[in-house]
Amino acid sequence: MAFEVYDDYEQNERVVKWLRENGLSIVIGIVIGLVGIFGWQQWRAHQVRIETAAAGLYQQVQTALASNQADTVARVAGELMKEYPKSTYAVFAASDLAREQAGAGNLDKAADSLQWAIAHVGDKPLKPLLQIRLARVELARGDGKLALTTLDAIPATGFVGLVQELRGDALVKLGRADDARKAYTAAMSALAADAPERGALKMKLDDLAVSAESAAPGKPEA
């Protein structure tokens, strides 16, 4: 019994000594842990507040679009882009604003809105679609060279048929018929046999063939 009491006493002394030596670091560790948990919760709550506010503004953009209120679309989308540039809702709003601007013939503004969206979207799957929209706007502005630059930035695995068709359109605008034919053929190869887009591509290839025949020198008379 005496040995058991002694062992208990020795163990208690060891515990007290260990706490004296390490107690402060334990307390600091606990405090840091609690602060970390509290800080994480505060950060998450802050993020939720931001996304909720951004979602509310984007809903206003959608309502304004449905009501054909172009001025409201521009104002609210601009506020969303300025106040919440890291939110995906801001990217959506910029894209919607670009569509509205392009429809009104404001192609320069539409290009600016799409460039903003591309710069803020990160590596999300939405990025290639934004780049495709930008290339279309650049083609509508008559800038085939810039459209090609935009298309070159799209990963080769994304929307091959559509990208190659737009590439062909840009090359036609630049007068590079042979390269355009290759792009249209690549687009055709990337599409399913029953894809509705094949009809438009076939027409573009036929137009190139007709243009080539028209440009060819006439046959000498016998």
C-alpha atoms as one frame of an Amber mdcrd trajectory, in Angstrom:
protein
   0.000   0.000   0.000   2.846   2.358   0.848   4.413   1.723  -2.545   1.092
   2.483  -4.257   0.763   5.757  -2.356   4.354   6.626  -3.181   3.765   5.836
  -6.852   0.670   8.041  -6.851   2.598  10.828  -5.160   5.459  10.508  -7.627
   3.085  10.523 -10.552   1.343  13.638  -9.212   4.650  15.395  -8.773   5.617
  14.532 -12.314   2.314  15.877 -13.609   2.701  19.111 -11.642   6.269  19.528
 -12.869   5.235  18.857 -16.471   2.397  21.362 -16.236   4.756  23.971 -14.772
   7.141  23.444 -17.657   4.565  23.153 -20.438   1.420  24.730 -19.041   1.945
  28.103 -20.704   2.446  26.570 -24.132  -0.693  24.456 -23.660  -2.734  27.510
 -22.745  -1.337  29.425 -25.707  -2.140  26.515 -27.993  -5.717  26.360 -26.735
  -6.136  30.107 -27.161  -4.723  29.996 -30.689  -7.025  27.109 -31.531 -10.067
  28.951 -30.224  -9.088  32.118 -32.080  -8.580  30.082 -35.241 -11.997  28.475
 -34.954 -13.635  31.790 -34.174 -11.754  33.498 -37.004 -12.759  30.791 -39.484
 -16.393  31.090 -38.446 -16.238  34.867 -38.787 -14.634  34.562 -42.222 -17.279
  32.095 -43.372 -20.040  34.349 -42.069 -18.468  37.273 -43.921 -18.324  35.249
 -47.142 -21.973  34.273 -46.769 -22.928  37.920 -46.306 -20.998  38.903 -49.428
 -22.546  36.169 -51.576 -26.020  36.966 -50.278 -25.623  40.642 -51.163 -24.160
  39.793 -54.577 -26.975  37.338 -55.270 -29.511  40.023 -54.415 -27.975  42.455
 -56.878 -27.793  39.807 -59.584 -31.486  39.094 -59.096 -32.086  42.786 -59.768
 -30.091  42.470 -62.989 -32.247  39.533 -64.081 -35.438  41.415 -63.269 -34.239
  44.444 -65.225 -33.313  42.249 -68.199 -36.747  40.666 -68.199 -38.308  44.143
 -68.160 -35.996  45.509 -70.893 -34.668  48.164 -68.525 -31.244  48.653 -70.102
 -30.257  51.563 -67.867 -31.039  49.569 -64.733 -29.114  46.579 -66.053 -26.057
  48.764 -66.642 -26.318  50.488 -63.268 -26.844  47.398 -61.107 -24.365  45.262
 -63.030 -21.795  48.037 -62.660 -22.424  48.181 -58.920 -22.055  44.411 -58.642
 -18.809  44.427 -60.610 -17.411  47.253 -58.492 -18.466  46.105 -55.024 -18.149
  42.315 -55.408 -15.552  41.681 -58.141 -14.591  38.282 -56.685 -18.127  36.935
 -56.796 -19.248  34.660 -59.608 -22.455  36.691 -59.671 -20.412  39.679 -60.845
 -19.046  37.601 -63.730 -22.577  36.547 -64.672 -23.713  40.167 -64.514 -20.840
  41.333 -66.735 -21.709  38.650 -69.278 -25.385  39.611 -69.243 -24.451  43.270
 -69.575 -22.252  42.445 -72.586 -25.142  40.652 -74.283 -27.372  43.673 -73.675
 -24.709  46.037 -75.016 -24.059  43.906 -78.097 -27.781  43.746 -78.822 -27.905
  47.534 -78.720 -24.956  47.765 -81.111 -22.478  48.928 -78.457 -19.823  46.410
 -79.454 -16.905  48.255 -77.867 -18.665  48.311 -74.500 -19.671  44.668 -74.903
 -16.039  43.726 -75.502 -14.971  45.665 -72.399 -17.586  43.883 -70.257 -16.524
  40.469 -71.532 -12.856  41.231 -70.982 -13.684  42.193 -67.390 -15.583  38.943
 -66.909 -12.707  36.884 -68.353 -10.202  38.651 -66.086 -12.291  37.889 -62.983
 -13.659  34.408 -63.684 -10.456  32.544 -62.788 -10.147  29.004 -64.150 -13.831
  28.144 -63.914 -15.465  26.156 -66.775 -17.318  29.348 -67.706 -14.130  30.989
 -69.006 -14.037  29.360 -72.491 -17.653  30.384 -73.083 -16.811  33.979 -72.214
 -13.832  33.871 -74.558 -16.031  32.514 -77.352 -18.499  35.346 -76.790 -15.665
  37.854 -76.894 -14.371  36.391 -80.170 -17.848  36.758 -81.675 -18.007  40.390
 -80.600 -14.553  41.026 -82.066 -15.659  39.446 -85.343 -18.761  41.630 -85.318
 -16.421  44.611 -84.918 -14.542  43.420 -88.001 -11.361  42.536 -86.128 -10.478
  39.046 -87.326  -6.909  39.241 -86.035  -7.991  40.036 -82.479 -10.648  37.309
 -82.644  -7.941  34.788 -83.550  -5.864  35.909 -80.575  -8.848  35.387 -78.272
  -9.572  31.957 -79.744  -5.925  30.915 -79.384  -6.241  31.427 -75.608  -8.988
  28.792 -75.328  -7.749  25.314 -74.279  -7.718  22.834 -77.154 -10.127  20.538
 -75.294 -12.872  23.126 -74.950 -15.697  23.486 -77.499 -13.520  22.385 -80.432
 -16.233  22.529 -83.090 -17.404  26.006 -82.171 -13.884  27.382 -81.727 -12.750
  26.025 -85.095 -15.821  27.432 -86.836 -15.168  30.878 -85.369 -11.518  30.519
 -86.337 -12.644  29.849 -89.898 -14.860  32.945 -89.822 -11.930  35.060 -88.641
  -9.632  33.640 -91.314 -12.199  34.353 -94.024 -12.359  37.954 -92.797  -8.560
  38.103 -93.067  -8.648  36.721 -96.611  -6.946  33.436 -95.697  -9.293  31.090
 -97.540  -7.102  27.970 -97.423  -6.598  28.262 -93.668 -10.304  28.946 -93.220
 -11.151  25.778 -95.127  -8.899  23.769 -92.808 -10.571  25.302 -89.754 -14.080
  24.588 -91.057 -13.066  21.006 -91.890 -11.671  20.566 -88.367 -14.914  21.942
 -86.975 -16.909  19.499 -89.075 -14.767  16.590 -87.838 -15.362  17.598 -84.205
 -19.148  17.521 -84.583 -21.441  14.518 -84.332 -22.887  13.233 -87.590 -26.350
  14.517 -86.686 -25.240  17.878 -85.235 -27.417  20.708 -86.603 -24.339  22.935
 -86.935 -23.031  20.773 -89.766 -25.443  22.378 -92.232 -24.089  25.885 -91.638
 -20.510  24.621 -91.853 -21.254  22.857 -95.144 -22.592  26.129 -96.549 -19.451
  27.975 -95.463 -17.231  25.361 -97.098 -19.317  25.546-100.282 -19.016  29.336
-100.300 -15.237  29.023-100.074 -15.244  26.574-102.985 -17.349  28.937-105.102
 -15.080  31.846-104.244 -12.035  29.807-105.195 -13.562  28.870-108.560 -14.480
  32.494-109.222 -10.962  33.629-108.444  -9.337  30.944-110.592  -8.197  32.011
-114.106 -10.559  30.987-116.886  -9.870  27.969-119.063  -8.295  28.782-122.458
 -10.620  28.359-125.429 -10.002  25.338-127.694
